Amino acid sequence: MLHYYDYGEDQLSYFDEGKNETAILLIHGFGEDHCIWENQIQFLAQYYRVIAPNLPGVHCKPLQIHHSHAPSIKNYVEVMHELMHSLHIEKYYVLGHSMGGYIGLALADYYTNHVIGLGLVHSTTYEDNPAKKETRLKVAEFILEHGTQKFLETSTQNLFGNAFKQAHPDKVQDVMDSVSDISPEAMVQFVMAMRNRKSHEYMLIQQRIPIWMVVGEEDIAVPMEDSLQQTQLLPPNNVIILKQVGHMGMLEATNEVNNALLTFIQSAENSK
């Protein structure tokens, strides 16, 4: 069921499905909304309570960030924390896709008493390297000059593996259409928050909570080489590598992703 939460500037919408005491927070990525998780919400809600919000700026007003402050992942961490607090959910798992993983990492690192497990779905603990930081600036300039829809038209195709985008061009188009109304201001905030983030690689070797990774073999947004360097720091059972899949395993390999996420969380629950 769709609900609304007032984060100050506006109201963001969120799905709240399932009745189990164990809760999962799903955080979508850049150039997406919470509907990207639709398949996972339906599946996981059979077992757990699933909260899947839109980030501020997605189908609602962007955060008001003072000109003296640079956009930060922490801005979104605070909204996610306050949303869960408003729902009286004190402990929960986080599954974050791409930028949602960056938010999840910072959330787990800062709110140590609340996040009890973290899944990085096509995401990375690394900060942007200098070349990527330059690319982020060019992306921000492009969005400001040409708008959100034009950016999505040039970028979204590249997020999918070759086989999927050839077989399902309609689904690729649906992803673009679903978020073409996001304002350039909000998109640029996201871009700059990603550019400004710091490394969370140390989270992979902490012993406090389990970390899981879902990796796409054809993911060009999070290169396979980087992912493999990180997965080596995790137990083998905490990693799934999806063959012939790009950056969007939630859509490209729905059953594999659903079953992996369920297995991850069940293993954490059973080890308590």
PAZAPA-4460 file (N, C-alpha, C; in steps of 0.05 Angstrom, whole numbers, plus 32768, in hexadecimal, padded with zeros to 4 digits):
% residues 272
    n_x    n_y    n_z   ca_x   ca_y   ca_z    c_x    c_y    c_z   seq   type   mol
   8011   7FE8   8000   8000   8000   8000   8012   8019   8000     1      M     A
   8009   802D   7FF2   8019   8046   7FEF   8012   8059   8006     2      L     A
   8026   8063   8013   8023   8076   8029   8034   808F   8023     3      H     A
   8032   80A3   8035   8040   80BC   8030   804D   80C5   804A     4      Y     A
   8066   80D0   8047   8075   80DA   805E   807F   80F6   8058     5      Y     A
   807A   8109   806A   8082   8125   8068   809E   8128   8072     6      D     A
   80B1   812E   805F   80CD   8131   8067   80D5   814F   8069     7      Y     A
   80C1   8160   8069   80C7   817D   806D   80C0   818D   8055     8      G     A
   80CD   8187   803E   80C7   8197   8026   80AE   818D   8018     9      E     A
   80A7   8174   801C   8091   8168   800D   808B   814D   8019    10      D     A
   807A   813D   800B   8075   8122   8014   8080   810E   8000    11      Q     A
   808F   80FA   800A   8098   80E5   7FF8   8085   80CD   7FFC    12      L     A
   8081   80BD   7FE7   8070   80A6   7FE9   8081   808D   7FEF    13      S     A
   8075   807A   7FFD   8084   8061   8003   8070   804A   8004    14      Y     A
   807A   8033   7FFB   806B   801A   7FFE   8070   800F   801A    15      F     A
   805B   8004   8026   805D   7FF6   8040   804D   7FDC   803D    16      D     A
   805B   7FC6   8039   804E   7FAD   8033   8058   7F97   8046    17      E     A
   8047   7F84   804C   804F   7F6E   805E   804A   7F74   807B    18      G     A
   8048   7F5F   808B   8041   7F63   80A7   8055   7F58   80BB    19      K     A
   806A   7F4B   80B2   807E   7F40   80C4   808B   7F55   80D5    20      N     A
   8094   7F4D   80ED   80A2   7F60   80FE   80BD   7F68   80F2    21      E     A
   80CA   7F56   80E4   80E3   7F5C   80D7   80DE   7F6E   80BF    22      T     A
   80ED   7F84   80BD   80E8   7F99   80A9   8100   7F9C   8096    23      A     A
   80FA   7FA2   807D   810F   7FA7   8069   8109   7FC3   805D    24      I     A
   811E   7FD3   805C   811C   7FED   804E   8129   7FEA   8033    25      L     A
   811A   7FEF   801D   8125   7FEE   8002   812A   800B   7FF9    26      L     A
   8142   8011   7FF0   8149   802C   7FE7   8151   802B   7FCA    27      I     A
   8142   8039   7FB9   8147   8039   7F9C   8160   8049   7F95    28      H     A
   8167   8047   7F7C   817F   8055   7F72   8179   806F   7F63    29      G     A
   818E   8079   7F57   818D   8092   7F47   817E   808E   7F2D    30      F     A
   816C   80A1   7F27   815D   809E   7F0E   8147   8088   7F10    31      G     A
   813E   8083   7F28   812A   806E   7F2D   8116   8079   7F41    32      E     A
   8100   8069   7F45   80EF   806E   7F5C   80EA   8053   7F6A    33      D     A
   80DA   8053   7F7F   80D7   803A   7F8E   80CA   8024   7F7F    34      H     A
   80BD   8029   7F68   80B1   8014   7F58   80C5   8002   7F4C    35      C     A
   80DF   800A   7F4B   80F4   7FF8   7F41   80F5   7FDE   7F51    36      I     A
   80EB   7FE0   7F6A   80EC   7FC9   7F7C   80D1   7FB9   7F7C    37      W     A
   80C0   7FBF   7F69   80A5   7FB3   7F6A   80A5   7F95   7F6D    38      E     A
   80B6   7F87   7F5E   80B7   7F6A   7F5F   80C1   7F60   7F7A    39      N     A
   80D5   7F6F   7F86   80E0   7F67   7FA0   80CC   7F6D   7FB6    40      Q     A
   80BD   7F83   7FB4   80A9   7F8A   7FC9   8095   7F73   7FCA    41      I     A
   808A   7F6B   7FB3   8075   7F56   7FB3   8080   7F3C   7FBE    42      Q     A
   8098   7F36   7FB8   80A4   7F1C   7FC1   80AB   7F1D   7FDE    43      F     A
   80BA   7F31   7FE7   80C4   7F32   8002   80AE   7F37   8016    44      L     A
   8099   7F45   800E   8083   7F4B   8020   8074   7F32   8029    45      A     A
   8078   7F1B   801B   806D   7F02   8024   807A   7EF8   803E    46      Q     A
   8092   7F03   8044   80A2   7EF9   805B   80A7   7F0F   806F    47      Y     A
   80AA   7F28   8066   80B2   7F3E   8077   80A1   7F57   8072    48      Y     A
   80A5   7F6A   8084   8099   7F85   807E   80AD   7F94   806D    49      R     A
   80A3   7F9F   8057   80B4   7FAC   8043   80AC   7FCA   8041    50      V     A
   80BF   7FDB   8045   80BC   7FF8   8042   80CC   8001   802A    51      I     A
   80C0   800D   8016   80CE   8016   7FFE   80C6   8032   7FF7    52      A     A
   80D6   8046   8000   80D0   8062   7FFB   80DC   806D   7FE1    53      P     A
   80D0   8082   7FD8   80DD   8094   7FC5   80F0   80A5   7FD4    54      N     A
   8107   80AC   7FC8   8119   80BF   7FD4   810E   80DB   7FD0    55      L     A
   8114   80EE   7FE2   810C   810A   7FDE   8116   8114   7FC3    56      P     A
   8103   8120   7FB4   8109   8129   7F99   80FE   8117   7F83    57      G     A
   80F5   80FF   7F8B   80E9   80ED   7F77   80CB   80EE   7F79    58      V     A
   80BF   80FA   7F65   80A2   8100   7F65   8099   8112   7F7C    59      H     A
   80AC   8121   7F86   80A7   8134   7F9C   80BE   8149   7F9B    60      C     A
   80BC   815D   7FAC   80D0   8172   7FAC   80EB   8168   7FB6    61      K     A
   8101   8173   7FAA   811C   816B   7FB4   8121   8178   7FD0    62      P     A
   8135   816D   7FDD   813D   8179   7FF7   8147   8195   7FF3    63      L     A
   8141   81A6   8007   814C   81C1   8007   8167   81C1   8015    64      Q     A
   817C   81C1   8005   8197   81C1   800F   81A3   81DC   800D    65      I     A
   81AC   81E7   8024   81B7   8202   8024   81CF   8204   8011    66      H     A
   81D1   821B   8003   81E6   821E   7FEF   8202   821B   7FFB    67      H     A
   8205   821E   8015   8220   821B   8021   8226   81FE   8027    68      S     A
   8213   81EC   8023   8217   81CF   8027   8216   81C0   800D    69      H     A
   8229   81AE   8009   8228   819D   7FF1   8214   8186   7FF6    70      A     A
   8206   817D   7FE1   81F4   8166   7FE4   8204   814E   7FEE    71      P     A
   81F7   813F   8000   8205   8129   800D   81F2   8111   800F    72      S     A
   81FD   80F9   800D   81EE   80E1   8012   81E1   80E2   802D    73      I     A
   81EE   80EF   8040   81E3   80F1   805B   81C7   80FF   805B    74      K     A
   81C3   8111   8048   81A9   811E   8047   8192   810A   8044    75      N     A
   8197   80F6   8034   8183   80E1   802E   8182   80CC   8045    76      Y     A
   8199   80C8   8051   819A   80B6   8069   8187   80C0   807E    77      V     A
   8188   80DA   8083   8177   80E5   8099   8159   80E2   8093    78      E     A
   8152   80E5   807A   8135   80E2   8073   812D   80C5   8076    79      V     A
   813E   80B2   806D   8137   8096   8070   8135   808E   808E    80      M     A
   8148   8098   809D   8147   8092   80BA   812E   809D   80C7    81      H     A
   8127   80B5   80C0   810F   80C2   80CC   80F6   80B4   80C3    82      E     A
   80F5   80AB   80AA   80DE   809C   80A0   80DA   8082   80B1    83      L     A
   80F0   8073   80B5   80ED   805A   80C4   80E6   8060   80E1    84      M     A
   80F1   8075   80EC   80EB   807D   8107   80CD   8083   810A    85      H     A
   80C2   8091   80F6   80A6   8099   80F6   8094   8080   80F5    86      S     A
   809E   806A   80EA   808F   8051   80E8   8094   803F   8101    87      L     A
   80A4   8049   8114   80AA   803B   812C   80B9   8020   8126    88      H     A
   80C9   8021   8111   80D9   8009   810A   80F6   8010   8113    89      I     A
   80FE   8003   8128   8118   8009   8134   812F   7FF9   8128    90      E     A
   812A   7FE1   811F   813F   7FD0   8113   8135   7FC5   80F9    91      K     A
   8147   7FC6   80E4   813E   7FBE   80CA   8156   7FB8   80B8    92      Y     A
   8150   7FA8   80A4   8164   7FA3   808F   8161   7FB9   8079    93      Y     A
   8177   7FBF   806B   8177   7FD2   8055   8181   7FC4   803C    94      V     A
   8172   7FC7   8026   817B   7FBE   800C   817B   7FD6   7FFA    95      L     A
   8192   7FDD   7FEF   8195   7FF5   7FDF   819F   7FF0   7FC4    96      G     A
   8192   7FFB   7FAF   819B   7FF8   7F94   81AC   8010   7F8C    97      H     A
   81C4   800B   7F83   81D6   801F   7F78   81D9   8037   7F8C    98      S     A
   81CF   804E   7F85   81D0   8065   7F98   81C2   805E   7FB2    99      M     A
   81AD   804D   7FB1   81A0   8044   7FC9   81B2   8034   7FDB   100      G     A
   81C6   8027   7FCF   81DA   8019   7FDF   81ED   802C   7FED   101      G     A
   81F3   8043   7FE0   8204   8057   7FED   81F5   8062   8005   102      Y     A
   81DC   8067   8002   81CC   8071   8019   81CA   805B   802E   103      I     A
   81C7   8042   8026   81C6   802D   803A   81E0   802A   8049   104      G     A
   81F6   802C   803C   8210   802A   8049   8213   8040   805E   105      L     A
   820C   8059   8057   820F   806F   806A   81FB   806C   8081   106      A     A
   81E3   8062   807B   81CE   805D   808F   81D8   8048   80A3   107      L     A
   81E3   8032   8099   81EC   801D   80AA   8205   8025   80BA   108      A     A
   8215   8036   80AF   822D   803F   80BC   8227   8053   80D2   109      D     A
   8213   8064   80CE   820C   8079   80E1   81F8   8070   80F6   110      Y     A
   81E3   8062   80ED   81CE   8059   8100   81D2   803C   8106   111      Y     A
   81E7   8037   8116   81F0   801C   811B   81DC   800C   812C   112      T     A
   81CB   8019   813B   81B8   800B   814B   819E   8003   813C   113      N     A
   819C   800B   8123   8184   8007   8115   8186   7FF4   80FD   114      H     A
   819C   7FF6   80ED   819F   7FE5   80D6   81AC   7FCB   80DE   115      V     A
   819F   7FB5   80D8   81A9   7F9B   80E2   81B3   7F89   80CB   116      I     A
   81B3   7F93   80B3   81BE   7F85   809C   81BB   7F97   8083   117      G     A
   81CE   7F94   8070   81CE   7FA6   8059   81D4   7F97   803F   118      L     A
   81C2   7F9A   802C   81C6   7F8E   8011   81CD   7FA4   7FFD   119      G     A
   81E4   7FA1   7FF0   81EC   7FB3   7FDB   81E5   7FA7   7FC0   120      L     A
   81D0   7FB1   7FB3   81C6   7FA6   7F9A   81D1   7FB7   7F83   121      V     A
   81E5   7FAC   7F75   81F2   7FBB   7F5F   81FC   7FD6   7F6A   122      H     A
   820B   7FD5   7F80   8215   7FED   7F8C   8232   7FE8   7F94   123      S     A
   823F   7FFC   7FA1   825B   7FFA   7FA8   8261   8009   7FC1   124      T     A
   8275   8000   7FCF   827E   800E   7FE7   8293   8024   7FE0   125      T     A
   829D   8023   7FC8   82B2   8036   7FC0   82A7   8052   7FBB   126      Y     A
   82B7   8066   7FC0   82B0   8081   7FB8   82B7   8084   7F9B   127      E     A
   82AD   8099   7F8E   82B4   809F   7F72   82D2   80A4   7F6F   128      D     A
   82DE   8099   7F5B   82F9   80A0   7F54   82F9   80BB   7F46   129      N     A
   8310   80C7   7F41   8311   80E2   7F35   8303   80E3   7F1A   130      P     A
   8306   80CE   7F09   82F9   80CE   7EEF   82DA   80CE   7EF2   131      A     A
   82D1   80BE   7F05   82B4   80BC   7F0A   82A9   80D6   7F15   132      K     A
   82B9   80E4   7F26   82B0   80FE   7F30   82AD   8112   7F19   133      K     A
   82BF   8111   7F06   82BC   8123   7EEF   82A4   811C   7EDE   134      E     A
   829E   8102   7EDB   8287   80F9   7ECD   826D   8103   7EDA   135      T     A
   826D   8102   7EF5   8256   810B   7F04   8250   8129   7EFD   136      R     A
   8265   8139   7EFC   8261   8155   7EF6   8255   8159   7EDA   137      L     A
   825F   8149   7EC7   8254   814B   7EAC   8237   8142   7EAB   138      K     A
   8230   812E   7EBB   8214   8125   7EBC   8203   813B   7EC7   139      V     A
   820C   8148   7EDD   81FD   815E   7EE9   81F9   8174   7ED5   140      A     A
   820E   817B   7EC6   820B   8190   7EB2   81F8   8188   7E9C   141      E     A
   81F9   816F   7E93   81E7   8166   7E7E   81CA   8168   7E87   142      F     A
   81C5   815F   7EA0   81A9   815F   7EAA   819F   817C   7EAC   143      I     A
   81AF   818E   7EB5   81A7   81AA   7EB8   81A1   81B6   7E9C   144      L     A
   81B1   81AE   7E88   81AD   81BA   7E6E   8197   81AD   7E5E   145      E     A
   8194   8192   7E60   8182   8183   7E4F   8169   8178   7E5D   146      H     A
   816A   8176   7E77   8153   816C   7E86   8156   814E   7E8D   147      G     A
   8144   8146   7E9F   8144   812A   7EA9   813E   8116   7E94   148      T     A
   8129   811B   7E84   8121   8107   7E71   8137   8101   7E5C   149      Q     A
   8144   8116   7E53   8159   8112   7E3F   8170   8102   7E4B   150      K     A
   8176   8107   7E64   818B   80F8   7E72   8184   80DA   7E74   151      F     A
   816B   80D5   7E7B   8162   80B9   7E7E   8163   80AB   7E63   152      L     A
   815C   80B9   7E4E   815D   80AD   7E34   8179   80A5   7E2B   153      E     A
   818D   80B3   7E35   81A8   80AD   7E2E   81B6   8099   7E41   154      T     A
   81AB   8096   7E59   81B9   8086   7E6D   81AC   806C   7E75   155      S     A
   8191   806B   7E75   8183   8054   7E81   8189   803A   7E72   156      T     A
   818A   803C   7E57   8190   8024   7E47   81A9   8016   7E51   157      Q     A
   81BD   8026   7E58   81D7   801B   7E60   81D7   800C   7E7A   158      N     A
   81C1   800E   7E89   81C0   8001   7EA3   81B8   7FE3   7EA1   159      L     A
   81AE   7FDB   7E8A   81A4   7FC0   7E87   81B8   7FAF   7E77   160      F     A
   81B8   7F95   7E7D   81C8   7F82   7E6E   81BD   7F80   7E51   161      G     A
   81CF   7F78   7E3F   81C8   7F78   7E22   81AF   7F67   7E1C   162      N     A
   81AE   7F4F   7E27   8198   7F3D   7E20   817E   7F48   7E2A   163      A     A
   817D   7F54   7E42   8164   7F5E   7E4D   8159   7F76   7E3D   164      F     A
   816B   7F89   7E37   8161   7FA1   7E2A   8158   7F9B   7E0D   165      K     A
   8163   7F86   7E01   815A   7F7F   7DE6   813F   7F70   7DE7   166      Q     A
   813C   7F60   7DFD   8123   7F50   7DFF   810C   7F60   7E0B   167      A     A
   8113   7F74   7E1B   80FE   7F83   7E2A   8101   7FA1   7E27   168      H     A
   8101   7FAC   7E0F   8104   7FCA   7E0D   80ED   7FD9   7E1B   169      P     A
   80D6   7FCC   7E1D   80BF   7FD9   7E2A   80C5   7FDD   7E48   170      D     A
   80D2   7FCA   7E55   80D8   7FCD   7E71   80EE   7FE3   7E76   171      K     A
   8101   7FE4   7E63   8115   7FFA   7E65   8107   8015   7E62   172      V     A
   80F4   8016   7E4F   80E5   802F   7E4B   80D5   8036   7E64   173      Q     A
   80C9   8022   7E71   80B9   8027   7E89   80CA   8034   7E9F   174      D     A
   80E3   802B   7EA2   80F4   8036   7EB6   80F9   8054   7EB0   175      V     A
   80FE   805A   7E97   8102   8076   7E90   80E9   8087   7E94   176      M     A
   80D3   807D   7E8C   80BA   808C   7E8E   80B2   8091   7EAB   177      D     A
   80B8   807E   7EBC   80AE   8080   7ED8   80BA   8097   7EE7   178      S     A
   80D2   80A0   7EDE   80DF   80B5   7EEE   80E7   80CE   7EDE   179      V     A
   80DB   80D0   7EC6   80E2   80E7   7EB5   80D9   8102   7EC0   180      S     A
   80C8   8101   7ED5   80BE   811A   7EE1   80D0   8123   7EF8   181      D     A
   80E5   8114   7EFF   80F7   811E   7F14   8104   8138   7F0B   182      I     A
   8104   814C   7F1C   810F   8166   7F14   812D   8164   7F10   183      S     A
   8138   8175   7EFE   8155   8176   7EFB   8163   817D   7F15   184      P     A
   8156   818E   7F26   8162   8196   7F3F   8166   817D   7F51   185      E     A
   8152   816C   7F53   8154   8154   7F63   8169   8141   7F58   186      A     A
   8169   813E   7F3D   817C   812C   7F31   8199   8135   7F36   187      M     A
   819D   814F   7F34   81B8   8159   7F39   81C0   8156   7F56   188      V     A
   81AD   8159   7F69   81B3   8154   7F85   81BC   8137   7F89   189      Q     A
   81AF   8124   7F7C   81B7   8108   7F7E   81D3   8104   7F73   190      F     A
   81D8   8110   7F5C   81F2   810D   7F4F   8208   8117   7F61   191      V     A
   8204   812F   7F6C   8219   813B   7F7C   821C   812D   7F97   192      M     A
   8206   8122   7FA2   8209   8113   7FBB   8219   80FA   7FB6   193      A     A
   8215   80ED   7F9F   8225   80D5   7F98   8243   80DD   7F95   194      M     A
   8247   80F3   7F87   8263   80FC   7F82   8271   8103   7F9C   195      R     A
   8263   810D   7FB0   826F   8116   7FC9   8272   8101   7FDE   196      N     A
   8268   80E9   7FD9   8269   80D4   7FED   8285   80CA   7FF2   197      R     A
   828A   80BF   8009   82A3   80B3   8011   82A2   8095   8010   198      K     A
   82B9   8088   8010   82BA   806B   800F   82AE   805E   8028   199      S     A
   82A0   8048   8025   8297   8038   803B   82A2   801B   8039   200      H     A
   82B9   8018   802D   82C4   7FFE   8029   82C8   7FEF   8044   201      E     A
   82CE   7FFE   8058   82D3   7FF2   8073   82BA   7FE3   807D   202      Y     A
   82A3   7FEA   8072   828A   7FDC   807B   828A   7FBF   8073   203      M     A
   829A   7FB8   805F   829B   7F9C   8056   82A9   7F8A   806A   204      L     A
   82BA   7F95   807B   82C9   7F84   808E   82C0   7F87   80AA   205      I     A
   82AC   7F98   80AF   82A1   7F9A   80CB   8291   7F81   80D1   206      Q     A
   828F   7F7B   80EA   8282   7F62   80F3   8267   7F67   8100   207      Q     A
   825E   7F7F   80FF   8245   7F86   810E   822C   7F7D   8100   208      R     A
   822A   7F81   80E6   8213   7F79   80D6   821C   7F6B   80BD   209      I     A
   820B   7F59   80B2   8212   7F4D   8098   820E   7F61   8081   210      P     A
   8220   7F5E   806E   821F   7F6E   8055   821C   7F5A   803E   211      I     A
   820A   7F5F   802C   8206   7F4E   8015   820A   7F5E   7FFB   212      W     A
   8212   7F51   7FE6   8215   7F5E   7FCC   8208   7F4F   7FB6   213      M     A
   81F9   7F5D   7FA5   81EE   7F52   7F8C   81FD   7F60   7F75   214      V     A
   820A   7F4F   7F64   821C   7F5A   7F50   8212   7F51   7F34   215      V     A
   8213   7F63   7F21   820C   7F5D   7F05   8224   7F5A   7EF4   216      G     A
   8226   7F43   7EE6   823D   7F3D   7ED6   8241   7F52   7EC0   217      E     A
   822C   7F5E   7EB6   822E   7F72   7EA0   8228   7F8E   7EAA   218      E     A
   822C   7F93   7EC3   8227   7FAD   7ECF   823D   7FC0   7EC8   219      D     A
   8237   7FD6   7EB9   824C   7FE9   7EB2   824B   8001   7EC5   220      I     A
   8236   8004   7ED5   8234   8019   7EE9   8245   8013   7F01   221      A     A
   8246   7FFA   7F09   8257   7FF0   7F1F   8268   7FDA   7F12   222      V     A
   8280   7FE0   7F09   8291   7FCD   7EFA   8295   7FB3   7F0A   223      P     A
   8295   7F9D   7EFB   8298   7F83   7F07   82B3   7F81   7F16   224      M     A
   82C8   7F8D   7F0C   82E2   7F8C   7F19   82E0   7F98   7F35   225      E     A
   82D3   7FAF   7F38   82CF   7FBB   7F52   82BF   7FAA   7F65   226      D     A
   82A9   7F9E   7F59   8298   7F8E   7F6A   82A7   7F75   7F74   227      S     A
   82B7   7F69   7F64   82C5   7F50   7F6C   82D9   7F57   7F82   228      L     A
   82E6   7F6E   7F80   82F9   7F76   7F96   82EB   7F78   7FB1   229      Q     A
   82D2   7F81   7FB0   82C2   7F84   7FC8   82B6   7F6A   7FD2   230      Q     A
   82AD   7F59   7FC0   82A1   7F40   7FC8   82B5   7F2E   7FD5   231      T     A
   82CE   7F31   7FCF   82E3   7F20   7FDB   82E5   7F25   7FF9   232      Q     A
   82DB   7F3B   8002   82DB   7F42   801F   82C3   7F37   802E   233      L     A
   82B1   7F2B   801F   8298   7F21   802B   8297   7F02   802A   234      L     A
   8288   7EF6   803C   8284   7ED9   803A   8277   7ED2   8020   235      P     A
   827F   7EBB   8013   8274   7EB4   7FF9   8255   7EB3   7FF8   236      P     A
   8249   7EAB   800E   822C   7EA8   800F   821E   7EC4   8010   237      N     A
   822D   7ED9   8013   8222   7EF4   8014   8223   7F02   7FF9   238      N     A
   8229   7EF3   7FE4   822D   7EFF   7FC9   821E   7EEE   7FB5   239      V     A
   8211   7EFC   7FA2   8206   7EEE   7F8A   820F   7EFE   7F72   240      I     A
   821A   7EF0   7F5E   8222   7EFC   7F45   820E   7EF3   7F2F   241      I     A
   8201   7F06   7F22   81EC   7F00   7F0E   81F8   7F00   7EF2   242      L     A
   81F6   7EEA   7EE5   8201   7EE7   7ECA   81EF   7EF6   7EB6   243      K     A
   81FC   7F03   7EA2   81EF   7F11   7E8C   81DB   7F26   7E97   244      Q     A
   81E2   7F33   7EAD   81D1   7F47   7EBA   81E1   7F60   7EBD   245      V     A
   81D4   7F77   7EB8   81E1   7F91   7EBB   81DD   7F9C   7ED7   246      G     A
   81D3   7FB5   7ED9   81D1   7FC4   7EF2   81B5   7FC1   7EFE   247      H     A
   81A3   7FB3   7EF1   8187   7FB3   7EF9   817C   7F97   7EFE   248      M     A
   818B   7F88   7F0F   8183   7F6C   7F14   8167   7F69   7F1F   249      G     A
   815D   7F7D   7F2C   8141   7F7B   7F37   812D   7F76   7F21   250      M     A
   8133   7F80   7F09   8122   7F7C   7EF2   812D   7F66   7EDF   251      L     A
   8147   7F66   7EDC   8153   7F53   7EC9   8153   7F36   7ED2   252      E     A
   8156   7F32   7EEC   8158   7F17   7EF7   8148   7F16   7F11   253      A     A
   812E   7F1C   7F0E   811D   7F20   7F25   811D   7F08   7F39   254      T     A
   8119   7EF0   7F2E   8118   7ED9   7F40   8132   7ED4   7F4F   255      N     A
   8148   7ED6   7F41   8162   7ED3   7F4E   8167   7EE7   7F64   256      E     A
   8160   7F00   7F5E   8164   7F15   7F71   8152   7F11   7F89   257      V     A
   8138   7F0C   7F84   8125   7F07   7F9A   812F   7EF1   7FAC   258      N     A
   8136   7EDB   7FA1   813F   7EC4   7FB1   8158   7EC9   7FC0   259      N     A
   816B   7ED8   7FB4   8184   7EDF   7FC1   817F   7EF1   7FD9   260      A     A
   816E   7F06   7FD5   8168   7F18   7FEB   815A   7F0A   8002   261      L     A
   8147   7EF8   7FFB   813A   7EE9   8010   814D   7ED7   801F   262      L     A
   815F   7ECA   8011   8173   7EB9   801D   8185   7EC8   8030   263      T     A
   818E   7EE0   8026   81A0   7EF1   8036   8192   7EF7   8051   264      F     A
   817A   7F01   804F   816C   7F0A   8068   8165   7EF2   807A   265      I     A
   815C   7EDC   806E   8156   7EC5   807E   816E   7EBB   808D   266      Q     A
   8185   7EBB   8080   819E   7EB2   808D   81A5   7EC4   80A4   267      S     A
   81A1   7EDE   80A1   81A6   7EF1   80B7   8193   7EED   80CE   268      A     A
   8179   7EE9   80C7   8165   7EE4   80DC   816B   7ECA   80EB   269      E     A
   8174   7EB5   80DD   8179   7E9B   80EA   8192   7E9B   80FB   270      N     A
   81A4   7EAF   80F5   81BD   7EAF   8104   81BB   7EC0   811E   271      S     A
   81A4   7ECD   8122   81A0   7EDD   813A   81A1   7ECC   8154   272      K     A
***
